[in-house]
Amino acid sequence: MRFMSQGMCGATLLLAAGGAAAQSSVTLYGVADTFVQYLDNGGKHSYSVRSGGSTGSLFGLKGVEDLGNGLKAVFDLENGYNINNGAFFADSTAMFYRQSWVGLKHDTYGSLTFGRQYQPSFWAVYFTDPFRGNEVLSPLAAADLAGATDRSTLATQYVSGRTSNSIVYTSPDLRGVHVYAMYALPATVTQPVPVRSGAMLDVAANYSGYGFYAGVGYQYQHGAQETAPLVASAPGLLTTFDLMATEHFTGALAYRVGIVNFQFNYSYNRPKDPAPGAVVAITPAVQVPLASLVHSYSIMELGATIQATPEDVIAIAGIERNVRGVHDNTPGIEVGVDHSLSKRTSLYMRAGYLKNNGTANMSWPGVTAVASGSKQVIAVLGMTHRF
Amino acid sequence: MNQGKVCRLVSGALLVLASLDAYAQSSDVLAAPVRPYASDAKAAKAADRALQKSVIRALSRTKGLRATTITVRARNGVVTLEGTVPEQSQMGLATQAAEGVEGVTSVTNALTLSTL
């Protein structure tokens, strides 16, 4: 991590302190991550070069200023980009898609921050996903983001991981316990699909110590509205429909035995029932009942992270996304190996398999035209460099 | 003269015994890793495990360090820290914390950076 100190004085202080926190500092940091992918998408084979398979490609600026008496001003601006083509990640209108926030942090009382931030429920589950919540190749992200493509849960909301217009309280370390609380005001985005989200509340707590980890989270999203294509054969035909208010319950556990970290997480996602007889009009003549897009679902992931050697990490995870009330579910498995060449550079591989049963439609994120009820095989080789 | 012979014999025997003893001792130490007695190996493993646990405990208690993603390996007092930390500054913090644990003779830091 490179320090861009504010003036010579800051640089001298930094040197004098030998890496200890200076009065005020800004850190430039980032990740450049690319991979070559083979995909079997329901029988269709393809090869591609993509970005961010181990850690999302990103760069950021984060800073801290000591205000005295244990109080600090803190901020973080974090951009997401695709290294394969130089484009912004996920939303071409958002410069700092990953994080952008500023706030105050106190050693004893915790921090209060404002902006676009990670959700408490994300922090509850993050430490129990062997693929570290990576939003391109983690099976957990795949199961979660299926909420945006799976027909039966299209109007049920999913845990997006980050929220704009949010206020977050983070407690200090309380003997291994952290408490997080978020309240977010409504937001409107145009990408990847137009969504007008409602207000949101999220609270979570986690404990870490002695090789044991536990996390719980609760998120409540108010009703929202989305515009998306509902007819697979006519992707240009957009329909605006309501998203139900949704509750998310998350539990996560991990335990370290020697070099193996066993990890488990479960979430249950429960939407409010739509009004009886509510319909979504695709064209004036074609209507579908809103209830057909609203079902509760659960995601369960069991896996392990194995530090085979100081340079090699093996990750393995089994996942199942299960939609309630219809016979739709998707089991999957993924293995990965990360081999460090240095503290900053590593090579990695991933191999995964997903099987959609019924009309389920889950896939690794960023894969288009996934047929309902199809299966997917993915295999990638990549490299990641952190700076 | 007889007495002198006896004396020489005894002292010679003692010397041989003493050197045998010394040899036995040193060979014991040298041979231990190659052909350990089952109970010694068990005891060593138990000691390694106990040391690993105390290092994990020390890391968990270190302020400003995220220990959740660190793997600790311990062998005869030599500790290796593996896995990831989110910030460069935490690498030094982890080494310091591990060095402070009783029974740790040296610390190898194989931690890598992971921004998340």
Interface residues (C-beta under 8 A of the other chain):
Chain A: M1 G19 A20 A21 Y29 G30 V31 T55 L58 G60 Y126 F127 R132 G133 D173 G176 S208 G209 Y210 G211 Y213 A254 R256 G258 I259 N261 Q307 P310 E311 V313 S340 K343 R344 S346 R386
Chain B: R49 Q52 K53 I56 R57 S60 R61 K63 A67 T68 T69 T71 R73 T80 E82 G83 E87 Q88 S89 M91 G92 T108 A110 L111 T112 L113 S114 T115 L116
